[in-house]
Amino acid sequence: MEKKIRNIHIIINPVAGIGESILPIINASMKEADIKWEASITHRGGDAVQYAKAAVKDGVDALAVYGGDGTLREAISGLIGSEIPLVILPGGSANVMATELGLPTDLKEACKLLSHGSLKTKTIDVGQFDKHYFIIGISLGFEADVVKGADRKTKNKLGIFAYLFSAIAALKKTKKCVYHLKIDGQEHEVQGFMCLITNTGNLGFSNISFDKHIDVSDGLLDVVVVRKANLSLFKLVIITLIKRERPDNLELVEHWQGKDISISSSPKQSVQCDGEVLEKIPLHIKIIPGAIKVLVPKRMDKAIE
Ligand SMILES: [Mg+2]
């Protein structure tokens, strides 16, 4: 039996969303569910961490976040170590975690699940390097160049298409390199144009996963090296999208799983973590199994079956 939520704190990123009037939607569903709610607005990076910590101190029954994956990552950093469940109210240009957990991408629908008591608790893993936490993943090379190329202004204007245009530019820009990996004590040296160290498997804009074996609750990070960007890779991506399963092709993609991962590359490539560009490399990355409780729809654990 899930604990009844009586009071909730909502962190709102005012930059997120598609211009909908969010407060009336939230207010109506909280009223219907008889939930007392307070909200705080983020103004700069780091605010959501502090608000989440304050909500934990106040002893709320749940913490909700309206924003994209960046705001979510900050809120989770402030929640780690507490038992307070997280409610995701999708509002970003990319909602990878909401999609991964089978949550609706529409705010009204997400609020309805909460007010109708149609959510259950699921524990998810969180990644860590130094004192930083991440929920989606870290990548080197192509994807990091895509993130670098999609700035806030373009994202506001074009949404997910900002990434598409940036991807076309990055295809020309990204150079191959050699990745030096150490995964749970095993060393690997592999050439590629992109390396993902990921907690989630979906592509962020639909229920399509690039590998159905990637699980946000299995206590493992997935390390995927894409070796070449050529027509065969394009074909592989299309087959994956149609069949919803990636056929093995070691010449194109290598895949490991682990709990403790070190990575560097020569020459140096761009690095991003949960959509933010990082300058630091080499990285030593670990997973914290079951670090956070999240409320997900009762009917399905994961949209990808
Ligand atoms: Mg996993």
Boltz pocket constraint, residues with backbone or C-beta under 6 A from the ligand:
constraints:
  - pocket:
      binder: B
      contacts: [[A, 125], [A, 198], [A, 199], [A, 214], [A, 215], [A, 216], [A, 217], [A, 218], [A, 219], [A, 220], [A, 221], [A, 222]]
      max_distance: 6.0
